[in-house]
Amino acid sequence: MMRRIAVLDAPSNLGLRPPTVTSVPGCVKAPGALRDHDLLARLRARDAGCLTPPRYDPGDWRPGDGVCHAPEIAGYSVALAERIGAIIDRGEFPLVLGGDCSILLGSALAMHRLGEAVGGRIGLVFVDGHSDFRHPGNASYVGAAAGEDLALVTGRGQADLAAIEGRRPYFRDIDVVVLGIRAQDEYRLDLQAAGITTRPVPALRAEGAARTAQWAHEQLADCAGYWVHVDVDVLDPAVMPAVDAPDPGGIAFAELEILLAGLVDTPHCLGVELTVFDPDYDPDGSYAAEIVNTVVAGLRPVSAPEAVPPRLLPGPPPAPRRGDARPVAVDPVGRRGESRSPAVNPDGRRDEGRPSAGEVPQEVPDDGRVALEPVGPPAAAGPGLLRRPPSPGPEPEDDSSHSAAGIA
């Protein structure tokens, strides 16, 4: 049975600082730029529409004021969770086109609601060139949610973003796998101290994209399912400079395609979001075309006739586990959320061939089903599962002071 893809635009740029005093981040234009390359037709996807974000206006925000646009991001996250929930309720596979990385809060809220409904935990595969783990416990101030999204969805930071509906954290540290950060990421040691499993680019390259996807499956084996976040700055600036914070040392388009295909080639993968592509740095549309080619090929396991619909199960209690990354000396690098114009290298286009079909892992059993027990309680199925959350309990106090080593 085919898993139909539903494409939802979430063009929020609220989580980024302005590129200049008089401009706004251009990632708000990303969904339209990708759609212009026949993304929906090539995926045979349903158009799930666009969730229009609030107006971008930092106003008189100053360092020390907390996360900029926090009320707007919180409201948008609730609305986005509703839309993602409606897609999953239809038995479809959501592909969310951002926008900046702050849209992860809406996806995380939807996944937490789902985990509560099925009595299990939902995990996160975080494919990103940066750890986005800045929070009050490891930084002098916060401000741009796109550079703090992983910290927020794991419960670190101000409660109006990290504990929407009284839910905190949306993802537990042990249920997060981070792939593609640079070897020198400034918060890499904080991730390790928190118990968040990471595979930076050197390890990803050494093991290969297909094996890394399988490894990520194994890390989240105790979860009822998982969500995939993809920030295109995981790619090297030589092939993808059209992002707000390009850093050298990333992966190639072919590697991202294989990685994505391996991550979605299981009914435990519940959806994917794509973030931070900025068409303002892509005047001829060539980078948008490359992204679309990669996404279409990477999501082929989802739309293939033999694809299996998602089935969720409560997982067993988590066992302690450690990431495969060793502590290294960390050199400070530019922080996410501070928009800057990339230096576009006109000769830095991708010239490697696309992988053959044999390179993409196929993990669906011959009988077309996954060997799982039926979902337990009847409440785990049927319309409205994610769109009618229970009444939240009292909002927890803002525990923004906890350390990088763990959460409350």
C-alpha positions as CSV (number, residue, x, y, z in Angstrom):
1,M,0.0,0.0,0.0
2,M,1.5,3.3,-1.1
3,R,2.1,6.0,1.5
4,R,0.8,9.2,-0.1
5,I,2.9,12.3,0.6
6,A,1.2,15.5,1.6
7,V,3.3,18.7,1.1
8,L,2.7,21.4,3.6
9,D,4.4,24.8,3.3
10,A,5.6,26.3,6.6
11,P,7.4,29.4,5.4
12,S,8.3,30.9,8.8
13,N,11.4,33.0,9.0
14,L,10.7,34.1,12.6
15,G,13.6,32.2,14.1
16,L,16.4,34.0,12.2
17,R,18.0,37.4,12.8
18,P,17.8,39.8,9.9
19,P,20.5,39.6,7.2
20,T,20.7,43.4,7.3
21,V,19.0,46.1,9.3
22,T,16.5,46.8,6.5
23,S,15.9,43.2,5.2
24,V,14.3,40.0,6.3
25,P,15.5,36.4,5.9
26,G,14.6,35.0,2.5
27,C,13.8,31.4,3.6
28,V,10.2,32.5,3.6
29,K,10.4,32.1,-0.2
30,A,11.7,28.5,-0.1
31,P,8.5,26.5,-0.5
32,G,7.5,28.5,-3.5
33,A,10.9,28.1,-5.1
34,L,10.9,24.4,-4.6
35,R,7.3,24.0,-5.9
36,D,8.4,25.9,-9.0
37,H,10.5,22.8,-9.9
38,D,7.4,20.5,-10.0
39,L,8.1,19.0,-6.6
40,L,4.5,18.0,-6.0
41,A,4.0,16.5,-9.4
42,R,7.2,14.5,-9.2
43,L,6.3,13.2,-5.8
44,R,2.6,12.5,-6.8
45,A,1.9,14.4,-3.6
46,R,-1.3,16.0,-2.3
47,D,-1.1,19.7,-1.8
48,A,-1.7,20.3,1.9
49,G,-1.6,24.1,1.5
50,C,0.4,26.8,3.3
51,L,0.4,27.9,6.9
52,T,1.1,31.6,6.7
53,P,3.4,32.8,9.5
54,P,3.1,36.0,11.5
55,R,4.8,39.1,10.2
56,Y,8.6,39.2,10.7
57,D,9.2,42.2,13.0
58,P,12.0,42.0,15.6
59,G,10.9,45.5,16.8
60,D,13.0,46.7,19.7
61,W,14.3,43.2,20.7
62,R,17.7,43.3,22.4
63,P,20.1,40.6,23.7
64,G,18.8,39.5,27.1
65,D,15.2,39.8,26.1
66,G,14.8,36.0,25.6
67,V,14.0,34.5,22.2
68,C,13.0,37.0,19.6
69,H,9.4,36.5,18.2
70,A,8.7,34.0,21.0
71,P,4.9,34.7,21.2
72,E,4.6,34.5,17.4
73,I,6.7,31.3,17.2
74,A,4.6,29.7,20.0
75,G,1.3,30.4,18.3
76,Y,2.6,29.3,14.9
77,S,3.9,26.1,16.4
78,V,0.5,25.2,17.8
79,A,-1.1,25.9,14.4
80,L,1.6,23.8,12.6
81,A,1.1,20.9,15.0
82,E,-2.6,21.0,14.1
83,R,-1.9,20.8,10.4
84,I,0.7,18.0,10.7
85,G,-1.7,16.1,12.9
86,A,-4.5,16.4,10.3
87,I,-2.1,15.0,7.7
88,I,-1.2,12.0,9.8
89,D,-4.8,11.4,10.7
90,R,-5.4,10.9,7.0
91,G,-2.8,8.2,6.9
92,E,-0.5,10.4,4.9
93,F,3.2,11.2,5.1
94,P,3.9,14.9,5.8
95,L,6.6,16.7,4.0
96,V,6.9,20.1,5.6
97,L,8.7,22.8,3.6
98,G,10.2,25.5,5.8
99,G,11.1,28.2,6.6
100,D,13.8,28.2,9.2
101,C,14.5,25.6,11.9
102,S,12.1,27.1,14.4
103,I,9.4,25.1,12.6
104,L,10.7,22.1,14.4
105,L,8.8,23.2,17.5
106,G,5.5,22.7,15.7
107,S,6.6,19.3,14.4
108,A,7.9,18.4,17.9
109,L,4.6,19.4,19.5
110,A,2.7,17.2,17.0
111,M,5.0,14.2,17.8
112,H,4.6,14.6,21.5
113,R,0.8,14.6,21.2
114,L,1.0,11.5,19.0
115,G,3.3,9.7,21.5
116,E,0.9,10.5,24.3
117,A,-2.0,9.2,22.3
118,V,-0.3,5.8,21.5
119,G,1.4,5.4,24.9
120,G,4.9,5.5,23.4
121,R,7.7,7.8,22.7
122,I,8.5,9.5,19.4
123,G,12.1,10.1,18.4
124,L,13.9,12.7,16.3
125,V,16.5,12.3,13.6
126,F,18.1,15.7,13.4
127,V,20.1,16.1,10.1
128,D,21.7,19.5,10.3
129,G,25.0,21.2,9.8
130,H,24.8,22.8,13.2
131,S,23.7,21.4,16.6
132,D,21.3,24.3,17.2
133,F,21.8,23.6,20.9
134,R,22.4,27.1,22.3
135,H,20.4,27.7,25.5
136,P,20.7,29.7,28.7
137,G,22.8,27.0,30.3
138,N,25.6,27.3,27.8
139,A,25.3,30.8,26.3
140,S,25.3,34.3,27.6
141,Y,22.0,35.0,25.9
142,V,19.6,33.5,23.5
143,G,17.6,35.2,20.7
144,A,17.3,33.4,17.4
145,A,15.2,30.2,17.7
146,A,16.6,28.7,14.6
147,G,19.9,28.4,16.4
148,E,18.3,27.0,19.5
149,D,15.6,24.7,18.2
150,L,17.2,21.4,19.3
151,A,17.7,22.8,22.8
152,L,14.1,24.0,22.9
153,V,12.5,20.7,21.8
154,T,14.6,18.8,24.3
155,G,13.2,21.0,27.1
156,R,15.9,23.7,27.5
157,G,15.0,27.3,27.6
158,Q,12.0,29.5,28.3
159,A,8.7,27.7,29.0
160,D,6.6,29.6,26.4
161,L,8.5,27.7,23.7
162,A,10.0,24.7,25.5
163,A,6.8,23.7,27.3
164,I,3.8,24.6,25.0
165,E,0.6,22.9,26.4
166,G,2.6,22.0,29.5
167,R,4.6,19.4,27.5
168,R,8.3,19.4,28.3
169,P,10.4,18.0,26.7
170,Y,8.8,17.2,23.4
171,F,11.7,14.8,22.7
172,R,13.8,13.1,25.4
173,D,17.6,13.4,25.0
174,I,17.9,9.6,24.6
175,D,15.4,9.7,21.7
176,V,17.4,12.1,19.6
177,V,20.0,11.3,16.9
178,V,22.0,14.1,15.5
179,L,23.6,13.6,12.0
180,G,25.8,15.8,9.9
181,I,27.1,18.4,12.4
182,R,30.6,19.6,11.7
183,A,33.5,18.1,13.6
184,Q,34.2,21.4,15.3
185,D,30.6,22.3,16.3
186,E,30.8,24.4,19.4
187,Y,28.1,22.5,21.3
188,R,29.2,19.0,20.4
189,L,30.5,18.3,23.9
190,D,27.3,19.6,25.4
191,L,25.3,17.1,23.3
192,Q,27.5,14.3,24.5
193,A,27.2,15.4,28.1
194,A,23.4,15.4,27.7
195,G,23.4,11.8,26.3
196,I,22.3,12.9,22.8
197,T,23.7,10.5,20.2
198,T,25.7,12.2,17.4
199,R,27.4,11.3,14.2
200,P,29.4,14.3,12.8
201,V,30.3,14.5,9.2
202,P,33.7,12.6,9.5
203,A,32.0,9.6,11.1
204,L,29.0,9.8,8.7
205,R,31.4,9.7,5.8
206,A,33.5,6.9,7.3
207,E,30.5,4.7,7.8
208,G,28.6,5.7,4.7
209,A,25.2,7.3,4.4
210,A,23.3,4.1,4.0
211,R,24.8,2.5,7.1
212,T,24.4,5.7,9.0
213,A,20.6,5.6,8.3
214,Q,20.5,2.0,9.5
215,W,22.4,3.0,12.6
216,A,20.0,5.8,13.3
217,H,17.1,3.3,13.1
218,E,18.9,1.1,15.7
219,Q,19.4,4.1,18.1
220,L,15.7,4.7,18.1
221,A,14.5,1.1,18.2
222,D,12.8,1.7,21.5
223,C,10.6,4.5,20.0
224,A,7.2,4.0,18.5
225,G,8.2,6.1,15.5
226,Y,10.4,9.1,14.6
227,W,10.4,12.4,12.8
228,V,13.1,13.6,10.5
229,H,14.4,17.2,10.5
230,V,16.6,18.2,7.5
231,D,18.4,21.5,7.4
232,V,20.0,21.9,3.9
233,D,23.1,23.5,5.5
234,V,24.1,19.9,6.3
235,L,25.4,20.1,2.7
236,D,28.8,21.6,2.0
237,P,28.7,25.3,0.9
238,A,30.6,24.2,-2.3
239,V,27.4,22.6,-3.5
240,M,24.8,24.5,-1.3
241,P,25.7,28.0,-0.4
242,A,22.1,29.3,-0.4
243,V,21.6,29.1,3.4
244,D,21.9,31.6,6.3
245,A,25.0,30.2,7.9
246,P,27.1,28.1,5.5
247,D,30.0,26.2,7.1
248,P,32.6,24.1,5.2
249,G,32.9,20.4,5.9
250,G,29.4,19.3,4.9
251,I,28.2,16.4,2.9
252,A,27.3,16.1,-0.8
253,F,23.9,15.9,-2.5
254,A,24.3,12.3,-3.3
255,E,25.1,11.5,0.4
256,L,22.0,13.4,1.6
257,E,19.9,11.5,-1.0
258,I,21.1,8.1,0.3
259,L,20.7,9.1,3.9
260,L,17.2,10.4,3.4
261,A,16.1,7.3,1.5
262,G,17.5,5.1,4.3
263,L,15.7,7.1,7.0
264,V,12.3,7.1,5.4
265,D,12.4,3.5,4.2
266,T,10.5,2.2,7.3
267,P,7.0,2.6,8.5
268,H,8.4,4.0,11.7
269,C,9.4,7.2,9.9
270,L,6.4,9.5,10.4
271,G,7.4,12.5,8.3
272,V,10.1,14.9,7.1
273,E,10.7,18.6,7.3
274,L,13.1,20.6,5.1
275,T,14.5,23.9,6.3
276,V,16.8,27.0,5.8
277,F,17.1,27.1,2.0
278,D,17.2,30.8,1.0
279,P,16.2,31.5,-2.6
280,D,17.6,35.0,-2.2
281,Y,21.0,33.4,-2.7
282,D,19.8,31.3,-5.7
283,P,19.0,33.8,-8.4
284,D,18.9,31.2,-11.3
285,G,17.1,28.5,-9.3
286,S,19.8,25.9,-9.8
287,Y,20.2,25.1,-6.1
288,A,16.4,24.7,-5.8
289,A,16.5,22.3,-8.7
290,E,19.2,20.2,-6.9
291,I,17.2,20.2,-3.7
292,V,14.1,19.0,-5.5
293,N,16.0,16.3,-7.3
294,T,17.5,15.1,-4.0
295,V,14.1,15.1,-2.2
296,V,12.3,13.3,-4.9
297,A,14.9,10.6,-5.1
298,G,15.3,10.4,-1.3
299,L,11.5,10.0,-0.7
300,R,11.0,7.3,-3.4
301,P,10.8,4.6,-0.7
302,V,7.8,6.4,0.7
303,S,5.8,6.8,-2.5
304,A,6.7,3.4,-4.0
305,P,3.8,0.9,-4.4
306,E,5.2,-1.4,-1.8
307,A,5.6,1.3,0.9
308,V,4.0,0.4,4.2
309,P,1.8,2.8,6.2
310,P,3.1,3.9,9.6
311,R,2.2,1.7,12.6
312,L,2.9,2.9,16.1
313,L,3.7,0.9,19.2
314,P,4.5,1.8,22.8
315,G,8.2,1.2,23.2
316,P,9.9,-0.6,26.1
317,P,11.5,1.6,28.8
318,P,14.7,3.2,27.4
319,A,18.0,1.6,28.2
320,P,21.0,3.9,28.8
321,R,23.1,4.3,25.7
322,R,26.1,6.4,24.6
323,G,26.8,8.2,21.3
324,D,29.6,7.0,19.1
325,A,31.3,10.4,19.1
326,R,34.4,10.9,21.2
327,P,35.0,14.2,22.9
328,V,37.3,16.5,20.9
329,A,38.7,19.9,21.4
330,V,36.1,22.4,20.2
331,D,37.0,25.6,18.3
332,P,34.2,28.3,18.4
333,V,32.4,28.7,15.1
334,G,29.8,31.2,13.9
335,R,26.5,30.6,15.8
336,R,23.2,29.7,14.0
337,G,20.5,32.2,13.8
338,E,22.8,35.0,12.7
339,S,22.0,35.5,9.0
340,R,24.9,36.2,6.7
341,S,25.3,36.3,3.0
342,P,27.1,33.2,1.7
343,A,30.0,33.5,-0.7
344,V,28.6,31.7,-3.7
345,N,31.2,29.8,-5.6
346,P,30.0,29.6,-9.2
347,D,32.3,26.7,-9.9
348,G,31.2,24.7,-6.8
349,R,28.4,22.8,-8.3
350,R,27.8,19.1,-7.8
351,D,29.4,17.0,-10.5
352,E,29.2,13.6,-9.0
353,G,26.7,11.1,-10.4
354,R,23.6,10.1,-8.5
355,P,23.7,6.8,-6.7
356,S,22.3,3.7,-8.3
357,A,19.2,2.1,-6.9
358,G,21.3,-0.6,-5.4
359,E,22.9,1.9,-3.1
360,V,19.7,2.8,-1.4
361,P,18.9,0.4,1.5
362,Q,15.6,-1.5,1.1
363,E,14.3,-2.6,4.5
364,V,10.7,-3.6,4.0
365,P,10.2,-7.3,4.4
366,D,9.1,-9.5,1.5
367,D,5.6,-9.7,2.8
368,G,5.3,-5.9,2.6
369,R,4.6,-5.6,6.4
370,V,6.7,-4.8,9.4
371,A,6.7,-7.4,12.2
372,L,5.0,-5.4,14.9
373,E,2.1,-6.1,17.2
374,P,-1.1,-4.2,16.6
375,V,-1.4,-0.8,18.1
376,G,-2.8,-1.1,21.6
377,P,-5.6,1.2,22.7
378,P,-8.3,2.1,20.3
379,A,-7.5,5.7,20.8
380,A,-4.4,5.2,18.8
381,A,-6.3,5.3,15.6
382,G,-9.0,7.3,13.9
383,P,-9.5,10.9,12.9
384,G,-8.6,13.7,15.2
385,L,-5.9,11.8,17.0
386,L,-3.4,14.7,17.1
387,R,-5.8,17.6,16.8
388,R,-7.6,17.2,20.1
389,P,-4.9,17.3,22.8
390,P,-6.0,16.8,26.4
391,S,-6.3,19.8,28.6
392,P,-2.8,20.8,29.7
393,G,-1.8,20.7,33.3
394,P,-0.3,23.8,35.0
395,E,2.5,25.3,33.0
396,P,5.9,24.3,34.5
397,E,8.1,27.0,35.8
398,D,10.7,28.2,33.4
399,D,13.8,26.2,34.2
400,S,16.1,27.9,31.8
401,S,19.0,27.6,34.1
402,H,19.6,23.9,33.9
403,S,23.0,22.9,32.6
404,A,24.0,21.5,29.3
405,A,24.5,18.2,31.0
406,G,20.8,17.4,31.3
407,I,17.3,18.6,31.7
408,A,14.7,18.7,34.4
